[in-house]
Amino acid sequence: MKSVGADPEAPNMQKAREWVISKGGIEASQTMTKFKLAIFWTLPMDTDLVHSFDD
């Protein structure tokens, strides 16, 4: 939603953020999700979270 211009401080975005965090955040997401976030410049490619599947 943020990538299409939604205000990150809007109530619906805050609720979405809280839900993601309650489910374990990006650390608990699948590798493809991390890759897509990196592709859309939401998560740096060099972060350990993207490369965590190598462990």
N, C-alpha and C positions, 0 to 999 in steps of 0.2 A: 504494500500500500504506500509505503514511503517513497518507493521508486517512481510512483506515478503522481507524486506531489501532495500526498496527504500530510497534514500538519502532525508532526510527531508528538506534539503536546495536546492534541485533541483528545477528548474523553474516550472515544472509541479506540484510539491508538494506545492510550495509557492502559486500557483494559486488555487489549491484545498483548501488550508488553508484559503485563502482570501474569497473563495466562501462560505465555511462553516460559517465563521464569519459573512459574509453579510446576512446570513439566520438566524442569532440569536445564532450561536455557539452551543456548547453542551447543554447549558441551554434550548434551544428550541427543543432539540431532544427528541424522544420518549423514554420511559422507557426501552424498549428492546435494543435500541441503546446504552444507558448508561450501561446497564448490559453487553452487548457484549464487550464494551470498557474496562470494569472492568475485565472481564474474560481474555482478552488478555493483561492485565497489562498495559493498556494505561491510565486508570483512576483508582485511588485507590478506593477500595470497600467502605471505610469508609467516602468518601466524601459526602457532602450534596447533590450534584448533583444526585448521585445514589438513595438517599433516598427521593428525592424531591416529589415523587409520594405519600408519606405518608401524605403530608400537606393537 
